[in-house]
Every structure is written in C-alpha cells, then in structure tokens.
Amino acid sequence: MHSLKDTFPLLEKEAAIERIKCITGWIEKLPVSKLPYVEMGFDALDSSLIEGLKNHNNYIQKNYGTVDLKVK
C-alpha cells in the first residue's frame, strides 16, 4: 500500500487525509457499493477473460498513456 506522501505528494498530511475521506465517501455513494459482497478467487476467473483484460490494459497504455480523473 502506498503512503499518503506517495499518493498525494503535493498535499500536507491533513489535506491528504481529507482527500482520502472524500474519495472514500464518493466510492461508498456509488450504486455498485450497495451490491452484496461476493468472494471470488483468481482460480474462478476464465483465462480468456484475464488475457482480454491484459490486452485491453496494454491497448489503453499504448494509446492513452495515463488517465486523469477529476472528482469533486
């Protein structure tokens, strides 16, 4: 797990903590966070799905570089 300084290098500790709290609150408000927890191990994933995700990740990195999310 990354430290606060690694995650938010330009923010002071208190501001970084507040930012984490805002992000956590935002995630908790998402509809997907209301779904029941389903435990699933990697052994349950289809190998073609894993390969497809890997290829898509490579495509995104090659064509877009980075993604900058702006969250209020």
C-alpha positions in Angstrom: 0.0 0.0 0.0 1.3 3.4 -0.9 1.9 6.1 1.7 -0.1 9.3 1.8 3.1 11.2 0.6 3.4 8.8 -2.4 -0.3 9.2 -3.3 -0.6 12.9 -2.8 3.0 14.3 -2.9 1.9 18.0 -3.1 -0.5 17.9 -0.2 0.1 18.2 3.5 -0.8 15.2 5.7 -4.1 16.7 6.9 -5.2 17.7 3.4 -4.2 14.2 2.0 -6.3 12.6 4.8 -9.3 14.8 3.9 -8.8 13.9 0.2 -8.9 10.2 1.0 -12.0 10.7 3.1 -13.7 12.5 0.2 -12.7 9.7 -2.2 -13.9 7.0 0.2 -17.3 8.8 0.6 -17.7 9.1 -3.2 -17.0 5.3 -3.6 -19.5 4.5 -0.8 -22.2 6.5 -2.6 -21.7 4.6 -5.9 -24.5 2.2 -6.7 -22.0 -0.6 -7.1 -21.1 -0.3 -3.4 -24.6 -1.4 -2.5 -24.2 -4.7 -4.2 -23.6 -7.7 -1.9 -20.1 -8.9 -1.5 -19.2 -12.0 -3.5 -16.0 -13.7 -2.7 -14.1 -14.8 -5.8 -10.6 -16.1 -6.2 -8.4 -15.9 -9.3 -9.0 -19.5 -9.8 -12.6 -18.7 -10.7 -11.7 -16.3 -13.5 -11.7 -17.6 -17.0 -8.2 -17.5 -18.6 -9.6 -15.9 -21.8 -11.1 -13.1 -19.6 -7.8 -12.5 -17.9 -6.0 -12.4 -21.3 -8.6 -10.0 -22.7 -8.2 -7.6 -19.7 -4.4 -7.7 -20.1 -4.7 -6.9 -23.8 -7.1 -4.1 -23.1 -4.8 -2.7 -20.5 -1.9 -2.8 -23.0 -4.1 -1.0 -25.5 -5.0 1.7 -23.1 -1.4 2.3 -22.0 -0.2 2.4 -25.6 -3.0 4.7 -26.9 -3.8 6.9 -24.0 -0.8 6.9 -21.6 -2.4 8.0 -18.4 -6.0 8.7 -17.2 -6.6 11.8 -15.2 -9.8 11.6 -13.1 -11.2 14.8 -11.8 -13.5 14.1 -8.9 -15.5 16.7 -6.9 
